[in-house]
Amino acid sequence: MSKKNRIKCIMCGKVFPKGQGILLNITGRELVFHSKKCALKFLTRFIEQLVVEDKDKVSKVLDKLLKTLSEERKELMELKAKKI
C-alpha cells in the first residue's frame, strides 16, 4: 500500500490505511482517529476544555441536547407501544 493511502491518528500517532478508523469533521477540520478509544479520549478532553472556556454556553447547549434526546426517546416509546 502506498504512503498516500495511509493516515495518522491525531491522538496516538498510529498510521493506518485510509478508509479505516473514525473521521470527525468539526468546524471544517477533519480529525482522524484509528480507534473509538482514541476518538473518545479526544472528545473527553475537548469537552473538558469547552467547559473550562465557556461553562454557561456549554450548560445551555447540554440542557437543549438533553431535552431533545428525551423528546426523541418519548416519541420512540410511543411508536413502539402496542395499540389496541
Rosetta blueprint (number, residue, H / E / L):
1 M L
2 S L
3 K H
4 K H
5 N H
6 R E
7 I E
8 K E
9 C L
10 I L
11 M L
12 C L
13 G L
14 K L
15 V E
16 F E
17 P E
18 K L
19 G L
20 Q L
21 G L
22 I E
23 L E
24 L E
25 N E
26 I E
27 T L
28 G L
29 R E
30 E E
31 L E
32 V E
33 F E
34 H L
35 S L
36 K H
37 K H
38 C H
39 A H
40 L H
41 K H
42 F H
43 L H
44 T H
45 R H
46 F H
47 I H
48 E H
49 Q H
50 L H
51 V H
52 V H
53 E H
54 D L
55 K H
56 D H
57 K H
58 V H
59 S H
60 K H
61 V H
62 L H
63 D H
64 K H
65 L H
66 L H
67 K H
68 T H
69 L H
70 S H
71 E H
72 E H
73 R H
74 K H
75 E H
76 L H
77 M H
78 E H
79 L H
80 K H
81 A L
82 K L
83 K L
84 I L
